[in-house]
Amino acid sequence: MTQERTATITIYTHPECSYSSAAKDDFVKQGVDFHEIDVTLHPEAVPDLEQLTGGERITPVIVEGDTVTVGYHGVG
């Protein structure tokens, strides 16, 4: 049985954030495709990040469809 994934996952990251690294590593290990936005390389994305977090500059922020997860506690 093949499961289709239609939702694109976007991860807002910061290179000094160990949780950002853990999220990326886990997604890679599980073969999950994602689009990374490193806010140090793309400072224009910071307002989007702040909107998703209620004004905070917290990473990682994982967006999958309409679901937004602030922080990372492992792949569920």
N, CA, C and O atoms as a Tripos MOL2 file, in Angstrom:
@<TRIPOS>MOLECULE
protein
  304   303    76     0     0
PROTEIN
NO_CHARGES

@<TRIPOS>ATOM
      1 N           0.8510   -1.1790    0.0000 N.3       1 MET1
      2 CA          0.0000    0.0000    0.0000 C.3       1 MET1
      3 C           0.8930    1.2370    0.0000 C.2       1 MET1
      4 O           1.8380    1.3300    0.7840 O.2       1 MET1
      5 N           0.5950    2.1660   -0.8650 N.am      2 THR2
      6 CA          1.3790    3.3920   -0.9730 C.3       2 THR2
      7 C           0.5880    4.5560   -0.3950 C.2       2 THR2
      8 O          -0.5810    4.7570   -0.7260 O.2       2 THR2
      9 N           1.2320    5.3040    0.4570 N.am      3 GLN3
     10 CA          0.5980    6.4720    1.0450 C.3       3 GLN3
     11 C           1.1020    7.7080    0.3170 C.2       3 GLN3
     12 O           2.3080    7.9470    0.2460 O.2       3 GLN3
     13 N           0.1830    8.4870   -0.2180 N.am      4 GLU4
     14 CA          0.5740    9.7060   -0.9210 C.3       4 GLU4
     15 C           0.6280   10.8640    0.0580 C.2       4 GLU4
     16 O          -0.2410   11.0180    0.9170 O.2       4 GLU4
     17 N           1.6500   11.6610   -0.0880 N.am      5 ARG5
     18 CA          1.7850   12.8590    0.7390 C.3       5 ARG5
     19 C           1.6000   14.0630   -0.1630 C.2       5 ARG5
     20 O           2.4050   14.3180   -1.0590 O.2       5 ARG5
     21 N           0.5460   14.7850    0.0810 N.am      6 THR6
     22 CA          0.2780   15.9500   -0.7570 C.3       6 THR6
     23 C           0.7050   17.2420   -0.0710 C.2       6 THR6
     24 O           0.9180   18.2530   -0.7390 O.2       6 THR6
     25 N           0.8320   17.2210    1.2470 N.am      7 ALA7
     26 CA          1.1890   18.4310    1.9720 C.3       7 ALA7
     27 C           2.6910   18.6580    1.8800 C.2       7 ALA7
     28 O           3.4810   17.7270    2.0290 O.2       7 ALA7
     29 N           3.0680   19.8800    1.6370 N.am      8 THR8
     30 CA          4.4690   20.2560    1.6320 C.3       8 THR8
     31 C           4.8450   20.7140    3.0350 C.2       8 THR8
     32 O           4.1200   21.4910    3.6560 O.2       8 THR8
     33 N           5.9590   20.2400    3.5220 N.am      9 ILE9
     34 CA          6.4270   20.6300    4.8520 C.3       9 ILE9
     35 C           7.4790   21.7170    4.7020 C.2       9 ILE9
     36 O           8.4330   21.5810    3.9360 O.2       9 ILE9
     37 N           7.2870   22.7900    5.4430 N.am     10 THR10
     38 CA          8.2610   23.8770    5.4930 C.3      10 THR10
     39 C           8.7790   23.9580    6.9180 C.2      10 THR10
     40 O           7.9990   23.9340    7.8700 O.2      10 THR10
     41 N          10.0950   24.0540    7.0640 N.am     11 ILE11
     42 CA         10.7130   24.1860    8.3810 C.3      11 ILE11
     43 C          11.5040   25.4830    8.4270 C.2      11 ILE11
     44 O          12.4460   25.6730    7.6580 O.2      11 ILE11
     45 N          11.1140   26.3760    9.3370 N.am     12 TYR12
     46 CA         11.8840   27.5890    9.5980 C.3      12 TYR12
     47 C          12.9600   27.2040   10.6060 C.2      12 TYR12
     48 O          12.6550   26.6760   11.6750 O.2      12 TYR12
     49 N          14.2140   27.4690   10.2680 N.am     13 THR13
     50 CA         15.3340   27.0330   11.1010 C.3      13 THR13
     51 C          16.2980   28.1680   11.4040 C.2      13 THR13
     52 O          16.2410   29.2460   10.8110 O.2      13 THR13
     53 N          17.1830   27.8850   12.3460 N.am     14 HIS14
     54 CA         18.3120   28.7580   12.6670 C.3      14 HIS14
     55 C          19.5110   27.8400   12.8740 C.2      14 HIS14
     56 O          19.3790   26.8240   13.5560 O.2      14 HIS14
     57 N          20.6790   28.1590   12.3120 N.am     15 PRO15
     58 CA         21.8150   27.2370   12.3780 C.3      15 PRO15
     59 C          22.3230   26.9510   13.7880 C.2      15 PRO15
     60 O          22.9650   25.9230   14.0010 O.2      15 PRO15
     61 N          22.0600   27.8150   14.7470 N.am     16 GLU16
     62 CA         22.5260   27.5960   16.1170 C.3      16 GLU16
     63 C          21.4730   26.9080   16.9870 C.2      16 GLU16
     64 O          21.6610   26.7730   18.1960 O.2      16 GLU16
     65 N          20.3770   26.4750   16.3850 N.am     17 CYS17
     66 CA         19.2880   25.8360   17.1210 C.3      17 CYS17
     67 C          19.4090   24.3180   16.9940 C.2      17 CYS17
     68 O          19.2440   23.7630   15.9070 O.2      17 CYS17
     69 N          19.6960   23.6570   18.1060 N.am     18 SER18
     70 CA         19.8540   22.1950   18.0750 C.3      18 SER18
     71 C          18.5410   21.4940   17.7360 C.2      18 SER18
     72 O          18.5570   20.4100   17.1530 O.2      18 SER18
     73 N          17.4110   22.0930   18.0910 N.am     19 TYR19
     74 CA         16.1150   21.4920   17.7570 C.3      19 TYR19
     75 C          15.8480   21.5700   16.2560 C.2      19 TYR19
     76 O          15.2380   20.6660   15.6850 O.2      19 TYR19
     77 N          16.3030   22.6490   15.6160 N.am     20 SER20
     78 CA         16.1960   22.7440   14.1560 C.3      20 SER20
     79 C          16.9960   21.6280   13.5020 C.2      20 SER20
     80 O          16.5200   20.9740   12.5740 O.2      20 SER20
     81 N          18.2120   21.4150   13.9910 N.am     21 SER21
     82 CA         19.0590   20.3500   13.4450 C.3      21 SER21
     83 C          18.4310   18.9820   13.6570 C.2      21 SER21
     84 O          18.4530   18.1420   12.7570 O.2      21 SER21
     85 N          17.8750   18.7510   14.8370 N.am     22 ALA22
     86 CA         17.2440   17.4600   15.1380 C.3      22 ALA22
     87 C          16.0420   17.2160   14.2250 C.2      22 ALA22
     88 O          15.8530   16.1070   13.7260 O.2      22 ALA22
     89 N          15.2410   18.2410   14.0130 N.am     23 ALA23
     90 CA         14.0720   18.0890   13.1390 C.3      23 ALA23
     91 C          14.5020   17.7330   11.7260 C.2      23 ALA23
     92 O          13.9620   16.8060   11.1220 O.2      23 ALA23
     93 N          15.4640   18.4620   11.2020 N.am     24 LYS24
     94 CA         15.9430   18.1860    9.8450 C.3      24 LYS24
     95 C          16.5300   16.7820    9.7530 C.2      24 LYS24
     96 O          16.2400   16.0490    8.8080 O.2      24 LYS24
     97 N          17.3480   16.4070   10.7230 N.am     25 ASP25
     98 CA         17.9620   15.0780   10.7080 C.3      25 ASP25
     99 C          16.9090   13.9700   10.7280 C.2      25 ASP25
    100 O          17.0060   12.9970    9.9810 O.2      25 ASP25
    101 N          15.9010   14.1290   11.5910 N.am     26 ASP26
    102 CA         14.8490   13.1120   11.6770 C.3      26 ASP26
    103 C          14.0570   13.0110   10.3770 C.2      26 ASP26
    104 O          13.7600   11.9090    9.9150 O.2      26 ASP26
    105 N          13.7170   14.1520    9.7870 N.am     27 PHE27
    106 CA         12.9740   14.1180    8.5270 C.3      27 PHE27
    107 C          13.7960   13.4610    7.4220 C.2      27 PHE27
    108 O          13.2600   12.6860    6.6300 O.2      27 PHE27
    109 N          15.0910   13.7650    7.3620 N.am     28 VAL28
    110 CA         15.9610   13.1520    6.3520 C.3      28 VAL28
    111 C          16.0230   11.6430    6.5680 C.2      28 VAL28
    112 O          15.8870   10.8790    5.6130 O.2      28 VAL28
    113 N          16.2280   11.2010    7.8200 N.am     29 LYS29
    114 CA         16.3110    9.7730    8.1340 C.3      29 LYS29
    115 C          15.0360    9.0290    7.7500 C.2      29 LYS29
    116 O          15.0880    7.8700    7.3380 O.2      29 LYS29
    117 N          13.8880    9.7030    7.8860 N.am     30 GLN30
    118 CA         12.6130    9.0590    7.5800 C.3      30 GLN30
    119 C          12.1920    9.2660    6.1260 C.2      30 GLN30
    120 O          11.1260    8.8070    5.7160 O.2      30 GLN30
    121 N          13.0160    9.9470    5.3580 N.am     31 GLY31
    122 CA         12.7070   10.1620    3.9490 C.3      31 GLY31
    123 C          11.5810   11.1490    3.7020 C.2      31 GLY31
    124 O          10.9020   11.0790    2.6770 O.2      31 GLY31
    125 N          11.3800   12.0660    4.6370 N.am     32 VAL32
    126 CA         10.3260   13.0690    4.5150 C.3      32 VAL32
    127 C          10.8910   14.2860    3.7990 C.2      32 VAL32
    128 O          11.8730   14.8770    4.2480 O.2      32 VAL32
    129 N          10.2700   14.6600    2.6850 N.am     33 ASP33
    130 CA         10.6950   15.8470    1.9480 C.3      33 ASP33
    131 C          10.2370   17.1040    2.6810 C.2      33 ASP33
    132 O           9.1270   17.1630    3.2100 O.2      33 ASP33
    133 N          11.1040   18.0980    2.7020 N.am     34 PHE34
    134 CA         10.7380   19.3640    3.3310 C.3      34 PHE34
    135 C          11.4840   20.5020    2.6610 C.2      34 PHE34
    136 O          12.5020   20.3070    1.9980 O.2      34 PHE34
    137 N          10.9480   21.6890    2.8540 N.am     35 HIS35
    138 CA         11.5630   22.9220    2.3630 C.3      35 HIS35
    139 C          12.0640   23.6730    3.5900 C.2      35 HIS35
    140 O          11.2910   23.9730    4.5000 O.2      35 HIS35
    141 N          13.3560   23.9730    3.6130 N.am     36 GLU36
    142 CA         13.9490   24.6760    4.7510 C.3      36 GLU36
    143 C          14.0730   26.1590    4.4670 C.2      36 GLU36
    144 O          14.4930   26.5700    3.3850 O.2      36 GLU36
    145 N          13.6960   26.9560    5.4620 N.am     37 ILE37
    146 CA         13.9290   28.3980    5.4020 C.3      37 ILE37
    147 C          14.8040   28.7540    6.5940 C.2      37 ILE37
    148 O          14.3180   28.8650    7.7190 O.2      37 ILE37
    149 N          16.0930   28.9320    6.3430 N.am     38 ASP38
    150 CA         17.0470   29.3540    7.3620 C.3      38 ASP38
    151 C          16.8880   30.8640    7.5040 C.2      38 ASP38
    152 O          17.1900   31.6160    6.5780 O.2      38 ASP38
    153 N          16.4110   31.3030    8.6710 N.am     39 VAL39
    154 CA         16.1080   32.7280    8.8410 C.3      39 VAL39
    155 C          17.3560   33.6050    8.8550 C.2      39 VAL39
    156 O          17.2490   34.8220    8.7060 O.2      39 VAL39
    157 N          18.5510   33.0050    9.0320 N.am     40 THR40
    158 CA         19.7710   33.8150    8.9370 C.3      40 THR40
    159 C          20.1280   34.0890    7.4850 C.2      40 THR40
    160 O          20.7330   35.1150    7.1720 O.2      40 THR40
    161 N          19.7550   33.1710    6.5990 N.am     41 LEU41
    162 CA         20.0060   33.3680    5.1670 C.3      41 LEU41
    163 C          18.8610   34.1020    4.4800 C.2      41 LEU41
    164 O          19.0400   34.7000    3.4190 O.2      41 LEU41
    165 N          17.6830   34.0510    5.0960 N.am     42 HIS42
    166 CA         16.4850   34.6750    4.5220 C.3      42 HIS42
    167 C          15.7910   35.5340    5.5850 C.2      42 HIS42
    168 O          14.7070   35.1890    6.0550 O.2      42 HIS42
    169 N          16.4190   36.6500    5.9600 N.am     43 PRO43
    170 CA         15.8260   37.4990    7.0080 C.3      43 PRO43
    171 C          14.4570   38.0580    6.6210 C.2      43 PRO43
    172 O          13.6880   38.4670    7.4900 O.2      43 PRO43
    173 N          14.1530   38.0770    5.3410 N.am     44 GLU44
    174 CA         12.8340   38.5520    4.9030 C.3      44 GLU44
    175 C          11.7170   37.6030    5.3530 C.2      44 GLU44
    176 O          10.5400   37.9600    5.3020 O.2      44 GLU44
    177 N          12.0880   36.3910    5.7950 N.am     45 ALA45
    178 CA         11.0970   35.4160    6.2760 C.3      45 ALA45
    179 C          10.7790   35.5770    7.7620 C.2      45 ALA45
    180 O           9.8570   34.9360    8.2660 O.2      45 ALA45
    181 N          11.5290   36.4220    8.4700 N.am     46 VAL46
    182 CA         11.3200   36.5980    9.9030 C.3      46 VAL46
    183 C           9.8950   37.0820   10.2140 C.2      46 VAL46
    184 O           9.2950   36.5640   11.1560 O.2      46 VAL46
    185 N           9.3250   38.0390    9.4840 N.am     47 PRO47
    186 CA          7.9420   38.4260    9.7740 C.3      47 PRO47
    187 C           6.9460   37.2540    9.6420 C.2      47 PRO47
    188 O           5.9900   37.1690   10.4120 O.2      47 PRO47
    189 N           7.1670   36.3640    8.6780 N.am     48 ASP48
    190 CA          6.3090   35.1810    8.5490 C.3      48 ASP48
    191 C           6.4710   34.2740    9.7650 C.2      48 ASP48
    192 O           5.4880   33.7610   10.3020 O.2      48 ASP48
    193 N           7.7190   34.0780   10.1970 N.am     49 LEU49
    194 CA          7.9980   33.2770   11.3830 C.3      49 LEU49
    195 C           7.2880   33.8630   12.6010 C.2      49 LEU49
    196 O           6.6350   33.1400   13.3530 O.2      49 LEU49
    197 N           7.4160   35.1580   12.7870 N.am     50 GLU50
    198 CA          6.7890   35.8190   13.9330 C.3      50 GLU50
    199 C           5.2700   35.7060   13.8870 C.2      50 GLU50
    200 O           4.6270   35.5590   14.9260 O.2      50 GLU50
    201 N           4.6960   35.7720   12.7020 N.am     51 GLN51
    202 CA          3.2540   35.6230   12.5720 C.3      51 GLN51
    203 C           2.8190   34.2170   12.9860 C.2      51 GLN51
    204 O           1.7850   34.0500   13.6320 O.2      51 GLN51
    205 N           3.6030   33.2140   12.6170 N.am     52 LEU52
    206 CA          3.2720   31.8300   12.9470 C.3      52 LEU52
    207 C           3.4200   31.5350   14.4410 C.2      52 LEU52
    208 O           2.7390   30.6570   14.9700 O.2      52 LEU52
    209 N           4.3070   32.2650   15.1230 N.am     53 THR53
    210 CA          4.5990   31.9900   16.5300 C.3      53 THR53
    211 C           3.9470   32.9870   17.4850 C.2      53 THR53
    212 O           4.2020   32.9380   18.6880 O.2      53 THR53
    213 N           3.1320   33.8670   16.9850 N.am     54 GLY54
    214 CA          2.5070   34.8560   17.8560 C.3      54 GLY54
    215 C           3.4660   35.9550   18.2860 C.2      54 GLY54
    216 O           3.3240   36.5220   19.3690 O.2      54 GLY54
    217 N           4.4450   36.2560   17.4330 N.am     55 GLY55
    218 CA          5.3680   37.3500   17.7040 C.3      55 GLY55
    219 C           6.7270   36.9320   18.2170 C.2      55 GLY55
    220 O           7.5950   37.7800   18.4210 O.2      55 GLY55
    221 N           6.9310   35.6520   18.4280 N.am     56 GLU56
    222 CA          8.2090   35.1560   18.9460 C.3      56 GLU56
    223 C           9.1620   34.8030   17.8120 C.2      56 GLU56
    224 O           8.7350   34.4890   16.7010 O.2      56 GLU56
    225 N          10.4450   34.8590   18.1020 N.am     57 ARG57
    226 CA         11.4800   34.4010   17.1530 C.3      57 ARG57
    227 C          12.0170   33.0660   17.6580 C.2      57 ARG57
    228 O          13.1130   32.9810   18.2110 O.2      57 ARG57
    229 N          11.2170   32.0380   17.4520 N.am     58 ILE58
    230 CA         11.5260   30.6980   17.9290 C.3      58 ILE58
    231 C          11.7030   29.7820   16.7200 C.2      58 ILE58
    232 O          10.9420   29.8600   15.7560 O.2      58 ILE58
    233 N          12.7100   28.9160   16.7790 N.am     59 THR59
    234 CA         12.8680   27.8950   15.7540 C.3      59 THR59
    235 C          13.0670   26.5650   16.4610 C.2      59 THR59
    236 O          13.5270   26.5320   17.6030 O.2      59 THR59
    237 N          12.7300   25.4820   15.8060 N.am     60 PRO60
    238 CA         12.1210   25.4120   14.4860 C.3      60 PRO60
    239 C          10.6170   25.6600   14.5570 C.2      60 PRO60
    240 O           9.9750   25.4840   15.5920 O.2      60 PRO60
    241 N          10.0950   26.0680   13.4320 N.am     61 VAL61
    242 CA          8.6540   26.1220   13.2300 C.3      61 VAL61
    243 C           8.3830   25.2540   12.0080 C.2      61 VAL61
    244 O           8.9250   25.4830   10.9270 O.2      61 VAL61
    245 N           7.5360   24.2610   12.2050 N.am     62 ILE62
    246 CA          7.2450   23.2930   11.1500 C.3      62 ILE62
    247 C           5.8190   23.5200   10.6770 C.2      62 ILE62
    248 O           4.8730   23.4810   11.4640 O.2      62 ILE62
    249 N           5.6790   23.7570    9.3800 N.am     63 VAL63
    250 CA          4.3680   24.0240    8.7870 C.3      63 VAL63
    251 C           4.0540   22.9050    7.8050 C.2      63 VAL63
    252 O           4.7830   22.6820    6.8390 O.2      63 VAL63
    253 N           2.9550   22.2070    8.0700 N.am     64 GLU64
    254 CA          2.4940   21.1430    7.1850 C.3      64 GLU64
    255 C           1.0230   21.3860    6.9050 C.2      64 GLU64
    256 O           0.1600   21.1230    7.7430 O.2      64 GLU64
    257 N           0.7540   21.8960    5.7080 N.am     65 GLY65
    258 CA         -0.6260   22.2650    5.3790 C.3      65 GLY65
    259 C          -1.0820   23.3810    6.2900 C.2      65 GLY65
    260 O          -0.4480   24.4340    6.3570 O.2      65 GLY65
    261 N          -2.1890   23.1550    7.0000 N.am     66 ASP66
    262 CA         -2.7190   24.1490    7.9350 C.3      66 ASP66
    263 C          -2.2160   23.9410    9.3600 C.2      66 ASP66
    264 O          -2.6160   24.6700   10.2670 O.2      66 ASP66
    265 N          -1.3480   22.9600    9.5670 N.am     67 THR67
    266 CA         -0.8470   22.6500   10.8910 C.3      67 THR67
    267 C           0.5080   23.3150   11.1280 C.2      67 THR67
    268 O           1.4430   23.1370   10.3470 O.2      67 THR67
    269 N           0.5980   24.0730   12.2010 N.am     68 VAL68
    270 CA          1.8440   24.7520   12.5720 C.3      68 VAL68
    271 C           2.3160   24.1880   13.9090 C.2      68 VAL68
    272 O           1.5660   24.1720   14.8850 O.2      68 VAL68
    273 N           3.5650   23.7270   13.9450 N.am     69 THR69
    274 CA          4.1550   23.2110   15.1720 C.3      69 THR69
    275 C           5.3430   24.0780   15.5200 C.2      69 THR69
    276 O           6.2790   24.2150   14.7310 O.2      69 THR69
    277 N           5.3020   24.6640   16.7070 N.am     70 VAL70
    278 CA          6.4000   25.4940   17.1930 C.3      70 VAL70
    279 C           7.2550   24.6260   18.1020 C.2      70 VAL70
    280 O           6.7610   24.0670   19.0810 O.2      70 VAL70
    281 N           8.5300   24.5140   17.7780 N.am     71 GLY71
    282 CA          9.4280   23.6460   18.5250 C.3      71 GLY71
    283 C           9.4420   22.2630   17.9030 C.2      71 GLY71
    284 O           8.7770   22.0080   16.8980 O.2      71 GLY71
    285 N          10.2150   21.3720   18.5200 N.am     72 TYR72
    286 CA         10.3260   20.0190   17.9650 C.3      72 TYR72
    287 C          10.5300   19.0200   19.0850 C.2      72 TYR72
    288 O          11.3820   19.2040   19.9550 O.2      72 TYR72
    289 N           9.7330   17.9560   19.0530 N.am     73 HIS73
    290 CA          9.7950   16.9200   20.0760 C.3      73 HIS73
    291 C           9.8850   15.5320   19.4470 C.2      73 HIS73
    292 O           9.5310   14.5420   20.0880 O.2      73 HIS73
    293 N          10.3490   15.4480   18.2180 N.am     74 GLY74
    294 CA         10.4850   14.1640   17.5300 C.3      74 GLY74
    295 C           9.3870   13.9600   16.4950 C.2      74 GLY74
    296 O           8.3290   14.5870   16.5530 O.2      74 GLY74
    297 N           9.6580   13.0800   15.5600 N.am     75 VAL75
    298 CA          8.6810   12.7740   14.5070 C.3      75 VAL75
    299 C           7.6010   11.9030   15.1250 C.2      75 VAL75
    300 O           7.8850   10.8860   15.7570 O.2      75 VAL75
    301 N           6.3440   12.3260   14.9280 N.am     76 GLY76
    302 CA          5.2310   11.5850   15.5380 C.3      76 GLY76
    303 C           4.6580   10.5150   14.7170 C.2      76 GLY76
    304 O           3.7220    9.8410   15.1460 O.2      76 GLY76
@<TRIPOS>BOND
     1     1     2 1
     2     2     3 1
     3     3     4 2
     4     3     5 am
     5     5     6 1
     6     6     7 1
     7     7     8 2
     8     7     9 am
     9     9    10 1
    10    10    11 1
    11    11    12 2
    12    11    13 am
    13    13    14 1
    14    14    15 1
    15    15    16 2
    16    15    17 am
    17    17    18 1
    18    18    19 1
    19    19    20 2
    20    19    21 am
    21    21    22 1
    22    22    23 1
    23    23    24 2
    24    23    25 am
    25    25    26 1
    26    26    27 1
    27    27    28 2
    28    27    29 am
    29    29    30 1
    30    30    31 1
    31    31    32 2
    32    31    33 am
    33    33    34 1
    34    34    35 1
    35    35    36 2
    36    35    37 am
    37    37    38 1
    38    38    39 1
    39    39    40 2
    40    39    41 am
    41    41    42 1
    42    42    43 1
    43    43    44 2
    44    43    45 am
    45    45    46 1
    46    46    47 1
    47    47    48 2
    48    47    49 am
    49    49    50 1
    50    50    51 1
    51    51    52 2
    52    51    53 am
    53    53    54 1
    54    54    55 1
    55    55    56 2
    56    55    57 am
    57    57    58 1
    58    58    59 1
    59    59    60 2
    60    59    61 am
    61    61    62 1
    62    62    63 1
    63    63    64 2
    64    63    65 am
    65    65    66 1
    66    66    67 1
    67    67    68 2
    68    67    69 am
    69    69    70 1
    70    70    71 1
    71    71    72 2
    72    71    73 am
    73    73    74 1
    74    74    75 1
    75    75    76 2
    76    75    77 am
    77    77    78 1
    78    78    79 1
    79    79    80 2
    80    79    81 am
    81    81    82 1
    82    82    83 1
    83    83    84 2
    84    83    85 am
    85    85    86 1
    86    86    87 1
    87    87    88 2
    88    87    89 am
    89    89    90 1
    90    90    91 1
    91    91    92 2
    92    91    93 am
    93    93    94 1
    94    94    95 1
    95    95    96 2
    96    95    97 am
    97    97    98 1
    98    98    99 1
    99    99   100 2
   100    99   101 am
   101   101   102 1
   102   102   103 1
   103   103   104 2
   104   103   105 am
   105   105   106 1
   106   106   107 1
   107   107   108 2
   108   107   109 am
   109   109   110 1
   110   110   111 1
   111   111   112 2
   112   111   113 am
   113   113   114 1
   114   114   115 1
   115   115   116 2
   116   115   117 am
   117   117   118 1
   118   118   119 1
   119   119   120 2
   120   119   121 am
   121   121   122 1
   122   122   123 1
   123   123   124 2
   124   123   125 am
   125   125   126 1
   126   126   127 1
   127   127   128 2
   128   127   129 am
   129   129   130 1
   130   130   131 1
   131   131   132 2
   132   131   133 am
   133   133   134 1
   134   134   135 1
   135   135   136 2
   136   135   137 am
   137   137   138 1
   138   138   139 1
   139   139   140 2
   140   139   141 am
   141   141   142 1
   142   142   143 1
   143   143   144 2
   144   143   145 am
   145   145   146 1
   146   146   147 1
   147   147   148 2
   148   147   149 am
   149   149   150 1
   150   150   151 1
   151   151   152 2
   152   151   153 am
   153   153   154 1
   154   154   155 1
   155   155   156 2
   156   155   157 am
   157   157   158 1
   158   158   159 1
   159   159   160 2
   160   159   161 am
   161   161   162 1
   162   162   163 1
   163   163   164 2
   164   163   165 am
   165   165   166 1
   166   166   167 1
   167   167   168 2
   168   167   169 am
   169   169   170 1
   170   170   171 1
   171   171   172 2
   172   171   173 am
   173   173   174 1
   174   174   175 1
   175   175   176 2
   176   175   177 am
   177   177   178 1
   178   178   179 1
   179   179   180 2
   180   179   181 am
   181   181   182 1
   182   182   183 1
   183   183   184 2
   184   183   185 am
   185   185   186 1
   186   186   187 1
   187   187   188 2
   188   187   189 am
   189   189   190 1
   190   190   191 1
   191   191   192 2
   192   191   193 am
   193   193   194 1
   194   194   195 1
   195   195   196 2
   196   195   197 am
   197   197   198 1
   198   198   199 1
   199   199   200 2
   200   199   201 am
   201   201   202 1
   202   202   203 1
   203   203   204 2
   204   203   205 am
   205   205   206 1
   206   206   207 1
   207   207   208 2
   208   207   209 am
   209   209   210 1
   210   210   211 1
   211   211   212 2
   212   211   213 am
   213   213   214 1
   214   214   215 1
   215   215   216 2
   216   215   217 am
   217   217   218 1
   218   218   219 1
   219   219   220 2
   220   219   221 am
   221   221   222 1
   222   222   223 1
   223   223   224 2
   224   223   225 am
   225   225   226 1
   226   226   227 1
   227   227   228 2
   228   227   229 am
   229   229   230 1
   230   230   231 1
   231   231   232 2
   232   231   233 am
   233   233   234 1
   234   234   235 1
   235   235   236 2
   236   235   237 am
   237   237   238 1
   238   238   239 1
   239   239   240 2
   240   239   241 am
   241   241   242 1
   242   242   243 1
   243   243   244 2
   244   243   245 am
   245   245   246 1
   246   246   247 1
   247   247   248 2
   248   247   249 am
   249   249   250 1
   250   250   251 1
   251   251   252 2
   252   251   253 am
   253   253   254 1
   254   254   255 1
   255   255   256 2
   256   255   257 am
   257   257   258 1
   258   258   259 1
   259   259   260 2
   260   259   261 am
   261   261   262 1
   262   262   263 1
   263   263   264 2
   264   263   265 am
   265   265   266 1
   266   266   267 1
   267   267   268 2
   268   267   269 am
   269   269   270 1
   270   270   271 1
   271   271   272 2
   272   271   273 am
   273   273   274 1
   274   274   275 1
   275   275   276 2
   276   275   277 am
   277   277   278 1
   278   278   279 1
   279   279   280 2
   280   279   281 am
   281   281   282 1
   282   282   283 1
   283   283   284 2
   284   283   285 am
   285   285   286 1
   286   286   287 1
   287   287   288 2
   288   287   289 am
   289   289   290 1
   290   290   291 1
   291   291   292 2
   292   291   293 am
   293   293   294 1
   294   294   295 1
   295   295   296 2
   296   295   297 am
   297   297   298 1
   298   298   299 1
   299   299   300 2
   300   299   301 am
   301   301   302 1
   302   302   303 1
   303   303   304 2
@<TRIPOS>SUBSTRUCTURE
     1 MET1         2 RESIDUE 1 A MET
     2 THR2         6 RESIDUE 1 A THR
     3 GLN3        10 RESIDUE 1 A GLN
     4 GLU4        14 RESIDUE 1 A GLU
     5 ARG5        18 RESIDUE 1 A ARG
     6 THR6        22 RESIDUE 1 A THR
     7 ALA7        26 RESIDUE 1 A ALA
     8 THR8        30 RESIDUE 1 A THR
     9 ILE9        34 RESIDUE 1 A ILE
    10 THR10       38 RESIDUE 1 A THR
    11 ILE11       42 RESIDUE 1 A ILE
    12 TYR12       46 RESIDUE 1 A TYR
    13 THR13       50 RESIDUE 1 A THR
    14 HIS14       54 RESIDUE 1 A HIS
    15 PRO15       58 RESIDUE 1 A PRO
    16 GLU16       62 RESIDUE 1 A GLU
    17 CYS17       66 RESIDUE 1 A CYS
    18 SER18       70 RESIDUE 1 A SER
    19 TYR19       74 RESIDUE 1 A TYR
    20 SER20       78 RESIDUE 1 A SER
    21 SER21       82 RESIDUE 1 A SER
    22 ALA22       86 RESIDUE 1 A ALA
    23 ALA23       90 RESIDUE 1 A ALA
    24 LYS24       94 RESIDUE 1 A LYS
    25 ASP25       98 RESIDUE 1 A ASP
    26 ASP26      102 RESIDUE 1 A ASP
    27 PHE27      106 RESIDUE 1 A PHE
    28 VAL28      110 RESIDUE 1 A VAL
    29 LYS29      114 RESIDUE 1 A LYS
    30 GLN30      118 RESIDUE 1 A GLN
    31 GLY31      122 RESIDUE 1 A GLY
    32 VAL32      126 RESIDUE 1 A VAL
    33 ASP33      130 RESIDUE 1 A ASP
    34 PHE34      134 RESIDUE 1 A PHE
    35 HIS35      138 RESIDUE 1 A HIS
    36 GLU36      142 RESIDUE 1 A GLU
    37 ILE37      146 RESIDUE 1 A ILE
    38 ASP38      150 RESIDUE 1 A ASP
    39 VAL39      154 RESIDUE 1 A VAL
    40 THR40      158 RESIDUE 1 A THR
    41 LEU41      162 RESIDUE 1 A LEU
    42 HIS42      166 RESIDUE 1 A HIS
    43 PRO43      170 RESIDUE 1 A PRO
    44 GLU44      174 RESIDUE 1 A GLU
    45 ALA45      178 RESIDUE 1 A ALA
    46 VAL46      182 RESIDUE 1 A VAL
    47 PRO47      186 RESIDUE 1 A PRO
    48 ASP48      190 RESIDUE 1 A ASP
    49 LEU49      194 RESIDUE 1 A LEU
    50 GLU50      198 RESIDUE 1 A GLU
    51 GLN51      202 RESIDUE 1 A GLN
    52 LEU52      206 RESIDUE 1 A LEU
    53 THR53      210 RESIDUE 1 A THR
    54 GLY54      214 RESIDUE 1 A GLY
    55 GLY55      218 RESIDUE 1 A GLY
    56 GLU56      222 RESIDUE 1 A GLU
    57 ARG57      226 RESIDUE 1 A ARG
    58 ILE58      230 RESIDUE 1 A ILE
    59 THR59      234 RESIDUE 1 A THR
    60 PRO60      238 RESIDUE 1 A PRO
    61 VAL61      242 RESIDUE 1 A VAL
    62 ILE62      246 RESIDUE 1 A ILE
    63 VAL63      250 RESIDUE 1 A VAL
    64 GLU64      254 RESIDUE 1 A GLU
    65 GLY65      258 RESIDUE 1 A GLY
    66 ASP66      262 RESIDUE 1 A ASP
    67 THR67      266 RESIDUE 1 A THR
    68 VAL68      270 RESIDUE 1 A VAL
    69 THR69      274 RESIDUE 1 A THR
    70 VAL70      278 RESIDUE 1 A VAL
    71 GLY71      282 RESIDUE 1 A GLY
    72 TYR72      286 RESIDUE 1 A TYR
    73 HIS73      290 RESIDUE 1 A HIS
    74 GLY74      294 RESIDUE 1 A GLY
    75 VAL75      298 RESIDUE 1 A VAL
    76 GLY76      302 RESIDUE 1 A GLY
